[in-house]
Amino acid sequence: MRTQVGIIGAGPAGLLLSHLLHLRGIESVVLEMRSREQIESTIRAGVLEQGTMDTLTEAGVGARMKAEGALHHGFELAFEGKRRRIDLTELTGKAITVYAQHEVLKDLVAARVAADGTLFFGVKNTAIHGIDTDAPSISFEHDGEQHTLHCDYVIGCDGSQGVSRAAIPAALRQDYERVFPFGWFGILVEAPPSSDELIYARHDRGFALVSTRSPNVQRMYFQCDPKDSVDNWSDDRIWAEMHARVDSEEGHQVVEGKIFQKNIVGMRSFVSTTMQHGRLFLAGDAAHIVPPTGAKGLNLAVADVRVLTAALVAFYKENRTDLLDGYSETALRRIWRAEHFSYWMTCMMHRLDDATPFERRLQVAELEHVTTSRAAAMAMAENYVGAVAV
């Protein structure tokens, strides 16, 4: 089997890259360990930056996002019993759309299928070969048969547990990681919205987030011990915690409803450098992870893909390799900016158990600053919508 670009992973990065290359006349094959049903049903939140929205629209896969996604022009910061709004559009001229990641995946899979793209779901025993040569290949098993995909380039979009990053020799990689001592307890709720926009709440009991999934379904989180169990949390206990952390002295309250999903996720920051070696390039979670506080994960994957697409087009259409050679350096500038913003948001909004009372008051002072200083609010807004130049 032969193609120009072999892509491992059918997440947002892999599928979007395949489709953007197709639109520019470049062939690719996508290999995915999970089934199509699994990737389309794994529920993950999605806050899309303006650049991500524009990329999906330009790629012809933004119609459902525009019709069903919630366009937000700001968000609220809740602290000390009050709420203060960050007006993203007034400060930056840009907005965000809340549109779940699995819905983005459905749109991308449908686009690749409609374009007769080659996708293999449910592959096993994937291995990368010859990345130090000009003829790399990927071996894999599908439906009980062994296959070898020969290609010009291999793009690893297979997440933090995939085979791609491990294919770069450890001596050439530098991994940076920060594991946070807390997690998020997430719930899906059948209820009308508690607010027109997202609410990020800082409380002495811990962080909380309220997000709208649809007019009738809401996504909420609160900070917890990552080793806790959902079995320890009754619905009544969950609502008591959400009310304590989010309700304001101004009369705003979280709207309760039927909880139909509970889960706990850990928080960490991670960056692996370099993002390329020989004919192998990494994109998305294969190279970096951010805590979801800054809403950067999916957007960073799309940013990687934009850089990679331009580099591959330059190679195939102009016989240039300079953009490919500089891919890692170019991508990492934005990645480290996003990592810093996500880290800053996380540290400002969460209860840090080792923090002194003095340091906790500094968190409040920082929130007062970003909600009363136009310059500070603009810096936050520019980072949030992805408008910061790098």
N, C-alpha and C positions, 0 to 999 in steps of 0.2 A: 504494500500500500504506500502511495506517495502523495505528499502535499507540500505546500510551501511553508506553512506555519503549523506546528503541532501544539495544541493548547491542552494542558492538563487542568481540569477543573471547570465545572459548569455553574460557577457562582456568578455574581454580577460582573466581575472582571473578565472572566473567560468568555462568557456569552457576548458581552458588549464588544470585546476586542474582536471576536470572530465576525460579528455583524458589521462593525466598522470597516474591517478589512474587506469583507465581501462587497460593501458599497464602493470600494476603491479598486475592485477587480483582483484582489489577492485571496488565494485559496487557503483554507484552514480546515482542520479536523479537531473536534472537541471530544475529550475523553473524561468521563465522570464516573466516580465510584458508586454514587447513589443512583437510585431510580429517578425518573422524571417526577413521579408522584411525590417522592420524598423531598426533592428540592423545592417543589411548588407548594408544599404543605407545611414546611418548617417555618413557623411564624416568628418573624423578627421585625422589630420596629424599623422605620425608615424616615429620617429627616433629610430631605434632598436640598442641597445648596442650589443657588441660581445656576451655577456652571453645570451641575449635574442635570438639572431640569433642561437646560439649553441643549446639552449633548444628547439626551434621550429624544428630545423633540427633533433635532437635526437628523438623528438616525432613523426617524420615522417610527419610533416606538413610544411616543409620548402622549398619544391620544387618550388612552384610558387614565393615565396619570393626571391629565388636565381635567378630565370629566369626573373622576372619582376621588382624586387626592384633595387634601385640604390646604389651600394656599394661605399661608400665614405671613402677616406683615410685621409681626413682633412676637415677643414672649414676655411672661411675667416672672419676676423674682420675688419670692415670698420670704420674709424674714422679720423677726421681732414683731410678729402679729400684724404685719402690713404687707401689701403687694405693690410693687412698682414695675412699670412696663418699660421694656426696651423696644423702641420703635425702629425696627430694622430698616424698613423702607424709607422712612424720613431721614435716617442717619446715613444710609448707604445707597439708596435708590434700588435696592434688591430685596428679594423675599425668599422664603423657603416653602417647600411643599411637604406635608406629612403624608407619606405614601409608603405602605409597608414593603419591606425588601422582597418578600415572597411574591408580591404583586409585580414588582419590577422583573423578577425572574420569569414569571408567567409570560409577560409581554415579550421578553427577549427570546425565550424558547419558541413562542409562537412565530416570531419574526424569522428565526433561523429555520424552522420547519417550513414556513411558507416560501423561503428562498431556496429550499432543497439543500440546506446546509447539512454537513455530515456530523452527526452527534452520536456518540456511543455512551449509553447509560448502563450502569451496573457492571462496569469493568473491574477486573481484579488483577492483582500481581503486576501493577504498573511499575516499570523500571526505565530509567533514562540512560542512554548510551552515547558515547562519542561526542560529548559537548566540547571537548578540546579539539575536535576536527571540524572540517567544513561539511561533514555529512552525519549529523546526529540522528538518532532514532529513538523511538519509544516502543518498548515491547509491552504487551498487555494481553489479558485473557478476556474474551467476551463470548457469552453463551457456550462456554465449554471449549472454545477454540482459541488457539494461540495466534496472535497477530504481531506484526512489526510495522510501525509507521515510520517511514523515512521522510525527513523534512529538512528544510534549510535552517530553521530556528525552532527552539523549544521554549514555550512560555509557561511558566509555572504559576497557575492561579488556583492552587489546590489547598489553600488555607494553611494554618499553623501546624497541622498534623500530617500534611501531605509529603510526598517523596521529593518534591522539587528543591526545597531549601537544603535538604540533607545531601543533595547531589553536588552542591558547591563544597569543595574541600574545607574542612573545619579550620585549617591553618590560614585560609584566605578570608574567613568570615569573622566579623566581630558582632556578637549579639549583646544588646542592651535591654535590660528588663527591670521593671518595677512592679512587684506584686503588692496590691493594696490589701490591708488586713480586714476588709469588709467586702460585702457583696450587695447585690440588689435582689430583693424579693419582688417578683413581678406578678401582677394579676391582670386578667382580662375580665371585663365587667360589662354586663348588659345594663346600660344606663345612658341617659342623655349626657351631653358634655357638662363638665363642671366649670368650664371656661371656654371662651372662644379661641384661646391660644394655649400653648404649653405653659405649665407652671413649674418652675424650679424652686423648691423650698429648702431653706436652710433652717434647722431647728436644733436645739441642744440635744434632743433625742435622736437626731440623725436626719439625713437627707430624704427628700421625697420628690417624686416627679409625677405630674398628671398630664396625660397626652390623649388626644382624641384619635381613635382609629376610624370611626364612622359615626354618623348621627346617632347610632344606637349601641355602639361598642366603644369602650374606653380602655386605654392601657395605662396602668399605674404601677409605680415602683416605690419601695422604701428601703432605706439602708438597713442591712442586717448582717449577722454573722454568716460568712460564707459556708460554715460547717453546720449551720442550722438545718432543720428539716421542715418541709411544708406541713408535715403532719402535726407540728407543734403550734400551728397557727389556725385557729378557728376563724370563721368569717367575722364574728363579733370582735375578736381581738384585732384582726386586720383593720376593720373600720375604725376602731378606737385609736389605733396608731396613726392612720391616715388623717383623721380629724385633728388629732393633737399636733401633727406636724404641718398641716396645710391650711386649716381654717384660719381666717383672719379676724382681727378685732373689728374690722370694717363691715363684717357680716357675710363675707364670702365663705361658702362651705363646700366641701367635697360632696358630690351627689352619689349616693349609694345605689347599688343594684345587685343583681345575681352574679356572683363570681363563678366563672366556669373554667378558669385555668389558673394554676399557681406554679411558679418555678423560682429557683434561686440561681443566679449567675455570679461568678467571681469577677473581680475587676483587676486588670493589669495593663501596663504599658509595655510595648515590646517593639524593638527595631533591630533588624538584621542588616548589616552592611558587609559586603557589597550586595547589590541586587542583581548582579550579572556576573557570569563567568563563561568565557568562550561563547558558545551559541545558545546558552541558557539565560533567560531573563525571568525575574520574579515580579509579580504584581499582586496587589491586594494583601489579604491576610497572610499570604505565604511569606511576606517580608515585614509586615508591621501590624500591630494591634494597638488600639487606643481604648481607654475606658469610654463608655457611651455618653458620659456627661457632656462632652463637647460636640456630640452628633457628627463625628468625622469618619467613622469606619467605611461606610459605603461610598462616601464622597472621595475619600483618599484612593479607593480602588478605581473609581472612574477617572480621577486625575492621572493615576499611573497609566491607565489605558489610553488616555488622550496623548500622553507623551510617547508611549510605545507605538501607537498607530502612526503618528507623524514620522517616527524614526523608521518604521518598516516601509512606509510609503516612499520615503526618501531613498531607501535602499533599492526597492523594486522598480521605482519609476525613474530615478536619477542616478542609480548606481553609487549612492553616497552611503558611507558608514559612520560619518561623524556624529550623527544624532544617536545612533545605536551605541557608539563608543561612550557617549556622554550621558546615556540614559540614567544610570544609577545616581550620578551627581545631580542631574536635573531633578529627578523625582524626590531625592532625599531632602532637597531644600524645602519643598512644600511639606513633606512628611514631618520633619523636625519642627516646623512652625506649628503644624496641627497637633503634634505630640505635646508641645509646650502649652498650647491653649487648652487642650483636654486635661492636662495635669493641673493647670492653674484653676480651671473650673472645678475639678474634682476636689482639690485641696480647700478651695474657698467654700464649697457647698456642703461637704460631708463633716460629720463628727469624727474627729481624730482622737482616739482614746488616749494617746500619749501627749496630747496638747494640754498646756497649762491654761488656767482661766484667762491669763493675759493673752495667750495666743488665740483663744476662742473669741475674745473681744476684738482682736485684729481681724478676724473673719467678718464680723459685723461691720467694722470700720471700712473694710474693702467693699462690701456690698453697698454701704452708704455712699461711698465714693463713685462707684460705677452707675449708681442710680441718681446722682445729683450733679455730676460733672459731665458736660456734653463730650468733652475730649475722651474721658474714660469710657463713656457709653459707646462712643463711636468706635473706639479700639475693640471693645467687646463685640459690637455688631459686625464690624468688618471681618473679624476672625470667624464669627458664627456663620455668616453667609458665604465665606470663602472668598472675600474680596481683597484679602491682603496680598500685595504683590510679593513674589519670591523670585 
